[in-house]
Amino acid sequence: VVFPKPKKVNSWFSKVVLGEKVWLSKFKSEPQLDLAAILNILTAVFFIPSLYFAYINEFWPTLYCATLMFVFKLWFTDRVALQYAEEK
């Protein structure tokens, strides 16, 4: 809503944004536990401990949880970009 529609959808990031919109609209109409939903859950699972470990100033556990959180989020973005490319 903030940004206009992209003029080109050749870039990976444009595919991620549009793919996430498609995935979210499908998920709202018919919730299902697909790989993208599982990856979102895993991202949230590692986000909470990373905040806690950062709060108590534990470097290595914070780094471990934050790294896993970013890996799962990047995997999610890759999945929705691939789903968008397949449906297009």
C-alpha positions in Angstrom: 0.0 0.0 0.0 2.9 2.3 0.7 4.8 1.6 -2.5 3.4 1.5 -6.0 3.3 -1.7 -8.0 6.7 -2.5 -9.5 7.2 -1.7 -13.2 9.3 -4.8 -13.7 9.1 -8.1 -11.7 12.4 -9.5 -13.0 14.2 -9.0 -9.7 14.2 -11.6 -7.0 13.0 -9.1 -4.4 10.0 -8.1 -6.5 9.1 -11.8 -6.8 9.4 -12.1 -3.0 7.1 -9.2 -2.3 4.5 -10.3 -4.8 4.9 -14.0 -3.8 4.3 -13.1 -0.1 1.2 -11.2 -1.1 -0.1 -14.2 -3.0 0.8 -16.7 -0.2 -0.8 -14.5 2.5 -4.0 -14.1 0.5 -4.2 -17.9 0.1 -3.4 -18.5 3.7 -6.1 -16.1 4.9 -8.7 -17.7 2.7 -7.7 -21.3 3.6 -5.1 -21.7 6.3 -2.8 -24.7 5.8 0.4 -25.8 7.2 2.7 -25.7 4.2 6.5 -25.3 4.2 6.2 -21.5 4.1 4.0 -21.4 7.2 6.4 -23.8 9.0 9.3 -21.6 8.2 7.4 -18.5 9.6 6.7 -20.4 12.8 10.4 -21.4 13.1 11.4 -17.8 12.6 9.2 -16.7 15.4 10.4 -19.6 17.6 14.0 -18.4 17.3 13.1 -14.7 17.5 11.9 -14.8 21.1 15.0 -16.5 22.6 17.3 -14.2 20.5 15.6 -11.2 22.2 15.9 -12.8 25.6 19.6 -13.6 25.2 20.3 -10.2 23.8 18.6 -8.7 26.9 20.8 -10.7 29.3 23.9 -9.9 27.2 24.7 -13.5 26.2 26.6 -13.1 22.9 26.9 -16.7 21.5 23.3 -17.8 22.3 22.1 -14.5 20.8 24.2 -15.1 17.7 23.0 -18.7 17.3 19.3 -17.9 17.6 19.5 -14.8 15.4 21.4 -16.7 12.7 18.8 -19.5 12.7 16.1 -16.9 12.6 17.6 -15.2 9.5 18.2 -18.5 7.8 14.6 -19.5 8.2 13.4 -16.1 7.1 15.6 -16.2 4.0 14.4 -19.7 3.2 10.8 -18.4 3.5 11.5 -15.6 1.1 13.0 -18.0 -1.3 10.0 -20.3 -1.1 7.5 -17.6 -1.8 9.6 -16.2 -4.7 9.7 -19.7 -6.2 5.9 -20.2 -5.7 5.3 -16.8 -7.4 7.5 -17.7 -10.3 5.8 -21.1 -10.7 2.3 -19.6 -10.7 3.2 -16.8 -13.0 
